[in-house]
């Protein structure tokens, strides 16, 4: 079973201090460079309490204070609080065409990113080996030497959350695989594994387009297919087994192709990176390069026709999700974001045409802001949660 971290226990006064430390560290993590004055406002704590908590977090080597470069107003300048760059998580994203590894610091900064292309799909054992080798290399080559506190994994799969095992990953052909347990043993780190679209939803809510939005739908397009997540009144919908959000497996009009899940006409069979790459004459592409690929092929009639076809299908699905969830915001990530950037007016017009007007009028569509960092930042956020919830219990000296 994957190792988990449990919060410490103490007196009521100690519990209050731990809660306040959590509030300050989490706020500094989500708002890197926040001034101490703004930190006081955001936390709701008084100035002296915030000062003492920041000092304690500094002693724990979790944050650092930096004096402002310029100061023009009266009074003492308010220092800015930054998470320590050395405090990191290993982020892992296996997909059918590559295993992506990242070293992510508090504050959502991706310090290192490695993409390991794969011919065929990587097995669980191969994924573990790639992650283990990457961790050794990143610890050796990254300066300052990182303190890697845990690992987070974003995988296109149904994931059993209580033990981070894979129930089914259709595109990877994984079934009942103890991924979390195997990674924890190999890395000697606590490990948490979650569905990639769920991870992306978390990342965009904390650091991206969904910050401050209480009702949203997130749709992610990965090499493996289309997934999603919904947040309703600030609560992430999980479902009875934690499998909620498989939006790529909703049926679309006119869909006839067989899906890996066994059904026909799923959204992800019609809105597909594989079909988009086929129009481009490519077998694979680094997600960071897809925007440029589509831009260069803008005059190609085959590519234009495929973009229009996929946009039409996607618009119908988005219209359905808007009717179901009544979101303020629909966020498109992965290759769906690249599609939207290629022809935003096309999708906006199609959604308006194919939606319940009174419901869709207040919804807006945006591209995910984190780009290729999305899944790495989200996976790291899961890994950081125990530290953020109880900094004093989980902190340790950072290597010099």
Helices and strands as residue ranges (DSSP letters): H 12-30, E 34-35, H 36-43, H 47-59, E 63-66, E 80-83, E 87-94, E 98-105, E 109-117, H 124-141, E 147-155, E 158-160, E 165-169, E 174-177, H 179-187, E 190-195, H 196-207, E 216-222, E 225-232, E 235-236, G 247-249, H 267-270, H 273-280, G 287-289, H 290-296, H 301-325, E 329-334, H 335-342, H 344-354, H 357-360, E 364-367, G 371-373, H 374-389, H 391-394
